[in-house]
Amino acid sequence: MKTKTYYFFCEGCGGDTAAYNLLVRCPYCHAVKATFLLLGDSEGLSDPEAARVVEQHRKKWSSKNGVAFADALPKKNRAWFRR
């Protein structure tokens, strides 16, 4: 019996992963579902198709300068915390 594999891509860090169960967070940057996308499963995608879909998402992510989501946000002014 073939086990079902799920393919994910994180728009936050650009990481991709495959898992045997549905994940809620990115294993690399711990992003939640807003940036952590389910691309498909092994029943709908074969391995070459999954690699092609991941590569398309990676190109789209790289075209946005490949900047992690948290790094693209403006930095908070923490000067008030210093002594």
C-alpha positions as CSV (number, residue, x, y, z in Angstrom):
1,M,0.0,0.0,0.0
2,K,1.4,3.4,-1.0
3,T,1.4,6.1,1.6
4,K,0.1,9.5,0.8
5,T,2.7,12.3,0.7
6,Y,1.8,16.0,0.9
7,Y,4.0,18.7,-0.7
8,F,4.3,22.1,0.9
9,F,6.0,25.4,0.0
10,C,6.7,28.3,2.4
11,E,6.4,31.8,0.9
12,G,8.0,33.1,4.1
13,C,11.4,31.5,3.8
14,G,11.3,29.8,0.4
15,G,11.6,26.3,1.9
16,D,9.8,23.3,0.5
17,T,9.1,20.0,2.2
18,A,7.2,16.8,1.8
19,A,5.4,15.1,4.7
20,Y,3.2,12.0,5.3
21,N,0.8,14.1,7.4
22,L,-0.8,17.5,7.0
23,L,1.4,20.2,8.6
24,V,0.2,23.5,10.1
25,R,3.6,25.3,10.3
26,C,6.7,25.5,8.2
27,P,9.4,23.3,9.8
28,Y,12.1,25.8,8.9
29,C,10.8,29.3,9.9
30,H,7.6,28.2,11.7
31,A,5.3,30.3,9.5
32,V,1.6,29.6,9.8
33,K,-0.9,28.9,7.0
34,A,-0.9,32.4,5.6
35,T,2.5,31.8,3.9
36,F,2.7,28.0,4.2
37,L,1.0,26.5,1.1
38,L,-0.2,23.0,0.4
39,L,0.8,22.3,-3.2
40,G,-0.8,18.9,-3.5
41,D,-0.5,15.3,-2.6
42,S,1.0,12.1,-4.1
43,E,-2.4,11.1,-5.5
44,G,-2.7,14.3,-7.5
45,L,0.9,14.9,-8.3
46,S,3.7,12.6,-9.4
47,D,7.3,13.3,-8.2
48,P,8.3,15.1,-11.5
49,E,5.1,17.2,-11.4
50,A,5.6,18.1,-7.8
51,A,9.2,19.1,-8.5
52,R,8.0,21.3,-11.4
53,V,5.3,23.0,-9.2
54,V,7.8,23.6,-6.4
55,E,10.2,25.1,-8.9
56,Q,7.5,27.5,-10.2
57,H,6.8,28.7,-6.7
58,R,10.5,29.1,-6.0
59,K,10.9,31.3,-9.2
60,K,7.9,33.4,-8.1
61,W,9.4,33.7,-4.6
62,S,12.8,34.6,-6.1
63,S,11.3,37.3,-8.3
64,K,10.2,39.0,-5.1
65,N,13.9,39.4,-4.4
66,G,13.9,36.2,-2.5
67,V,13.4,38.1,0.8
68,A,11.9,36.2,3.7
69,F,8.6,37.6,4.8
70,A,9.8,38.8,8.2
71,D,12.8,40.5,6.7
72,A,10.7,42.5,4.3
73,L,8.7,44.0,7.2
74,P,10.0,47.4,8.6
75,K,12.2,47.0,11.6
76,K,10.7,48.1,14.9
77,N,12.5,50.9,16.8
78,R,13.8,49.3,19.9
79,A,15.7,52.4,21.1
80,W,13.4,53.0,24.0
81,F,14.5,49.6,25.5
82,R,18.2,50.6,25.7
83,R,19.6,52.2,28.8
